């Protein structure tokens, strides 16, 4: 096990090779959330900062949790090659499309239909573990590009906004996600 307070070249290379990652958050009370993420939605800005684009989904737990308690953990697992798990711990901010930082950060990512938030993670701890319990698997395809993005393209901007109102304005614990509030 290795513990550091920031990324190094080895960690950055490992992260860049991963086709998916996991995000864990929790509010002060209620449920803990762990979400798988994929596609071209993560950027290492610096050794102590990662930003990632969150696309629209059936829930919006991460945003609600970060607004309540800004703790976030990202986990990367080697599904191919040498075994390793890398966890990145830190505090995060939620950047919605109306936020001034959106214009600065959104060009870092492809223009995906359904882009909902960008999370800005300031790293305070990086930890590795062996990962020998993680199965070795072969990547087949990204469902995001063939199913998720076309779904929101067909919905259109107005349809996505309406969907956010129905499905993404509150978490499953009824906590606000900030999608429609003035402050963020």
Secondary structure as a PSIPRED ss2 file (coil, helix, strand):
# PSIPRED VFORMAT (PSIPRED V4.0)

   1 X C   1.000  0.000  0.000
   2 X C   1.000  0.000  0.000
   3 X E   0.000  0.000  1.000
   4 X E   0.000  0.000  1.000
   5 X C   1.000  0.000  0.000
   6 X C   1.000  0.000  0.000
   7 X C   1.000  0.000  0.000
   8 X C   1.000  0.000  0.000
   9 X H   0.000  1.000  0.000
  10 X H   0.000  1.000  0.000
  11 X H   0.000  1.000  0.000
  12 X H   0.000  1.000  0.000
  13 X H   0.000  1.000  0.000
  14 X H   0.000  1.000  0.000
  15 X H   0.000  1.000  0.000
  16 X H   0.000  1.000  0.000
  17 X H   0.000  1.000  0.000
  18 X C   1.000  0.000  0.000
  19 X C   1.000  0.000  0.000
  20 X E   0.000  0.000  1.000
  21 X E   0.000  0.000  1.000
  22 X E   0.000  0.000  1.000
  23 X E   0.000  0.000  1.000
  24 X E   0.000  0.000  1.000
  25 X E   0.000  0.000  1.000
  26 X E   0.000  0.000  1.000
  27 X C   1.000  0.000  0.000
  28 X C   1.000  0.000  0.000
  29 X C   1.000  0.000  0.000
  30 X C   1.000  0.000  0.000
  31 X C   1.000  0.000  0.000
  32 X E   0.000  0.000  1.000
  33 X E   0.000  0.000  1.000
  34 X E   0.000  0.000  1.000
  35 X E   0.000  0.000  1.000
  36 X E   0.000  0.000  1.000
  37 X E   0.000  0.000  1.000
  38 X E   0.000  0.000  1.000
  39 X C   1.000  0.000  0.000
  40 X C   1.000  0.000  0.000
  41 X C   1.000  0.000  0.000
  42 X E   0.000  0.000  1.000
  43 X E   0.000  0.000  1.000
  44 X E   0.000  0.000  1.000
  45 X E   0.000  0.000  1.000
  46 X E   0.000  0.000  1.000
  47 X C   1.000  0.000  0.000
  48 X C   1.000  0.000  0.000
  49 X E   0.000  0.000  1.000
  50 X E   0.000  0.000  1.000
  51 X E   0.000  0.000  1.000
  52 X E   0.000  0.000  1.000
  53 X E   0.000  0.000  1.000
  54 X E   0.000  0.000  1.000
  55 X E   0.000  0.000  1.000
  56 X C   1.000  0.000  0.000
  57 X C   1.000  0.000  0.000
  58 X C   1.000  0.000  0.000
  59 X C   1.000  0.000  0.000
  60 X C   1.000  0.000  0.000
  61 X H   0.000  1.000  0.000
  62 X H   0.000  1.000  0.000
  63 X H   0.000  1.000  0.000
  64 X H   0.000  1.000  0.000
  65 X H   0.000  1.000  0.000
  66 X H   0.000  1.000  0.000
  67 X H   0.000  1.000  0.000
  68 X H   0.000  1.000  0.000
  69 X C   1.000  0.000  0.000
  70 X C   1.000  0.000  0.000
  71 X E   0.000  0.000  1.000
  72 X E   0.000  0.000  1.000
  73 X E   0.000  0.000  1.000
  74 X E   0.000  0.000  1.000
  75 X E   0.000  0.000  1.000
  76 X E   0.000  0.000  1.000
  77 X E   0.000  0.000  1.000
  78 X C   1.000  0.000  0.000
  79 X C   1.000  0.000  0.000
  80 X C   1.000  0.000  0.000
  81 X C   1.000  0.000  0.000
  82 X C   1.000  0.000  0.000
  83 X C   1.000  0.000  0.000
  84 X C   1.000  0.000  0.000
  85 X E   0.000  0.000  1.000
  86 X E   0.000  0.000  1.000
  87 X E   0.000  0.000  1.000
  88 X E   0.000  0.000  1.000
  89 X E   0.000  0.000  1.000
  90 X E   0.000  0.000  1.000
  91 X E   0.000  0.000  1.000
  92 X E   0.000  0.000  1.000
  93 X E   0.000  0.000  1.000
  94 X E   0.000  0.000  1.000
  95 X E   0.000  0.000  1.000
  96 X E   0.000  0.000  1.000
  97 X C   1.000  0.000  0.000
  98 X C   1.000  0.000  0.000
  99 X C   1.000  0.000  0.000
 100 X H   0.000  1.000  0.000
 101 X H   0.000  1.000  0.000
 102 X H   0.000  1.000  0.000
 103 X H   0.000  1.000  0.000
 104 X H   0.000  1.000  0.000
 105 X H   0.000  1.000  0.000
 106 X H   0.000  1.000  0.000
 107 X H   0.000  1.000  0.000
 108 X H   0.000  1.000  0.000
 109 X C   1.000  0.000  0.000
 110 X C   1.000  0.000  0.000
 111 X C   1.000  0.000  0.000
 112 X C   1.000  0.000  0.000
 113 X C   1.000  0.000  0.000
 114 X C   1.000  0.000  0.000
 115 X E   0.000  0.000  1.000
 116 X E   0.000  0.000  1.000
 117 X E   0.000  0.000  1.000
 118 X E   0.000  0.000  1.000
 119 X E   0.000  0.000  1.000
 120 X E   0.000  0.000  1.000
 121 X E   0.000  0.000  1.000
 122 X E   0.000  0.000  1.000
 123 X E   0.000  0.000  1.000
 124 X E   0.000  0.000  1.000
 125 X E   0.000  0.000  1.000
 126 X E   0.000  0.000  1.000
 127 X E   0.000  0.000  1.000
 128 X E   0.000  0.000  1.000
 129 X E   0.000  0.000  1.000
 130 X C   1.000  0.000  0.000
 131 X C   1.000  0.000  0.000
 132 X C   1.000  0.000  0.000
 133 X C   1.000  0.000  0.000
 134 X C   1.000  0.000  0.000
 135 X C   1.000  0.000  0.000
 136 X C   1.000  0.000  0.000
 137 X C   1.000  0.000  0.000
 138 X C   1.000  0.000  0.000
 139 X C   1.000  0.000  0.000
 140 X C   1.000  0.000  0.000
 141 X C   1.000  0.000  0.000
 142 X C   1.000  0.000  0.000
 143 X H   0.000  1.000  0.000
 144 X H   0.000  1.000  0.000
 145 X H   0.000  1.000  0.000
 146 X H   0.000  1.000  0.000
 147 X H   0.000  1.000  0.000
 148 X H   0.000  1.000  0.000
 149 X H   0.000  1.000  0.000
 150 X H   0.000  1.000  0.000
 151 X H   0.000  1.000  0.000
 152 X H   0.000  1.000  0.000
 153 X H   0.000  1.000  0.000
 154 X H   0.000  1.000  0.000
 155 X H   0.000  1.000  0.000
 156 X H   0.000  1.000  0.000
 157 X H   0.000  1.000  0.000
 158 X H   0.000  1.000  0.000
 159 X H   0.000  1.000  0.000
 160 X H   0.000  1.000  0.000
 161 X H   0.000  1.000  0.000
 162 X H   0.000  1.000  0.000
 163 X H   0.000  1.000  0.000
 164 X H   0.000  1.000  0.000
 165 X H   0.000  1.000  0.000
 166 X H   0.000  1.000  0.000
 167 X H   0.000  1.000  0.000
 168 X H   0.000  1.000  0.000
 169 X C   1.000  0.000  0.000
 170 X E   0.000  0.000  1.000
 171 X C   1.000  0.000  0.000
 172 X C   1.000  0.000  0.000
 173 X C   1.000  0.000  0.000
 174 X C   1.000  0.000  0.000
 175 X C   1.000  0.000  0.000
 176 X E   0.000  0.000  1.000
 177 X C   1.000  0.000  0.000
 178 X C   1.000  0.000  0.000
 179 X C   1.000  0.000  0.000
 180 X C   1.000  0.000  0.000
 181 X C   1.000  0.000  0.000
 182 X C   1.000  0.000  0.000
 183 X C   1.000  0.000  0.000
 184 X C   1.000  0.000  0.000
